């Protein structure tokens, strides 16, 4: 009789396979819950800074050049042509130094016309004045004759030797001559008067004189003179060049004193005020100064700020030298500050990586910032004194909240 074999071993096999499957699922579940490994960063490649507490100076930076305080721009007064250039930039000039010579046939003709118009006006004035003087003399003689006749008739009338009608006629003539004399003397006053509204003839003469003087001054301007002692900065001319009125002929400046002309970002210029302290770096030394002018307009995103230079200038300081200026805006006696992170703006909330106490890891945190300075920025929330943060650009790890620092 056959005895059937027992089947328990199959149950153990199924149980073992189920246990392995459960183990694999548990392992996969655990691996899925694990956080990805933090990226590793070389400490030497990071810009680190520690949060500090205490006084803070708020500053803005501007770049620019040194420019002379006393500058004279020479411009063309009439249409003209460049005949000769005698001096070039870099030459020391006196007030009467001739820089270039210009020509203008139209101006020469205009000067001749003005000269003859003046002579004509002088002649007309002289003739008119002489005629008027003769008229006044004639009127005065007639007045004196009428006055003498009236007195004689009045005396004879008292003696009964002259009729009353003759006296009346003599008196009428006397009054007529007196009125005529007064009129002619008033006309003479018009010739000798100083006001154009009172002296048309004299006004015409003065107008002719002024026109001739203008033409003479314009003719003299064809010899381009420096007009002041200093250094010739620019001569933007070419021989044969045709120039319109107002065209730049030359720029003359006194080498000293100088001022700094700084370009400050429009977003940082809002707190700049007159008289604020400025440290101007000439690359060979730092000169202290003060804000003396601010341009009211914005050009290419910057505001021009002029700063005086106080004290002796370092060697090599000259016009057009590139400089950097730091303007002190304000001071805070007690605040938290840290080095300014890349692209950090005033009163913004940004994320920074803060190092752990052992310095081996850095975790991302939110930090609220306050007022910014040139290289530091105020911390309002998120950090405490002594905390160490990464200031360099961390955009490569925007999707990571933790870094390993080696």
Secondary structure, DSSP 8 states (H G I E B T S, - for coil): -------HHHHHHHHHHHHHHHHHHHHHHHHHHS----EEE-GGGS-EEE-EEEEEEEEEEEEEEEEESSEEEEE-SSSEEEEEE---TT-EE-TT-EEEEEE-HHHHHHHHHHHHHHHHHHHHHHHHHHHHHHHHHHHHHHHHHHHHHHHHHHHHHHTT-S-HHHHHHHHHHHHHHHHHHHHHHHHHHHHH-SSTTT-HHHHHHHHHHHHHHHHHHHHHTTEEE--SSEEEEE----TT-EE-TT-EEEEEE-SSSEEEEEEEETTTGGG--TT-EEEEE-SS-EEEEEEEEE-SS-BTTEEEEEEE-BS---TT--TT-EEEEEEEEEEEEEEEEEE--TT--TT-EEEEEEE-TTSSEEEEEEEEEEEE-SSEEEEEES--TT-EEE-S--GGGTT-SEEEE-
